[in-house]
Amino acid sequence: MERILINNLNEYVGQTVLLKGFVQAFRNVSKNLTFIHLRERTGVTQIVVKSKISLNIESVIEVKGKV
């Protein structure tokens, strides 16, 4: 699967995409929900993860999911 840039996400609504970038911020809301702000050279987007995860600010991650 080819990486998609954040500024092109609106072209992929309803599709599964691969994003790569830095963790700008994250918040564990509960044991079943985490919000991640993913940053790369074209912008920032929010990722919703249905589990509690442990990250550090500026961690480099890749995420595959549905837009």
N, C-alpha and C positions, 0 to 999 in steps of 0.2 A: 504494500500500500504506500502511495506517495504522500509525503508531507504536504499539508495545506497551510498557507499563511493566514494569520488571524484576519487581516483586512479582506480576505476573499471568502470568509465563512458564509456570508449571505447568499453566495452562489450554490451552497451545498445543504440548504435546509432540507431535513428529512433523510439525509444520507449519512453514512458512517465515514468519519474522517480521522486522520492522524495529525495531531498537533505536537510540536516540540517547543520547549522554551524554559524560562526561569520562573520559579515560584516567587511572585512579588509579595503575596500575602496569603494566609490561609486561616480558616477558623473551623474548629471542630464544634459543631452545634450540638451534637448528641453522639451517642455511641454508634448511631447509624447514619450520620450525615456530616459531610465535610464540604466546605466551600473553598475553592482555590482560585486565586487570581493568577493567571498564566500570562507572562509577558515575553514577547519576542520583538524583533526589529520593526514589525509593522503595527503593533498595538498590544492591547491587553484584553483578555476575555475571562469570563468566570466559568469554572468547571465545577459541576456538582458530582460528588462521589457518595454513593450510598453505603458508606462504612466510615469508621474512624481510622484515620491514618496519621502517621508521624512523619513530618517533613521539617526541613529547615528553610528559612528564607534564603533565596538564591540557589536552592537546589535545582538541578537541571532534570527535567522529566519529559517523558513522552506519554501522550494520552490518546487512546483510540476510543471513539464514542460517536453517538448520534447527535447531530446538530438540531 
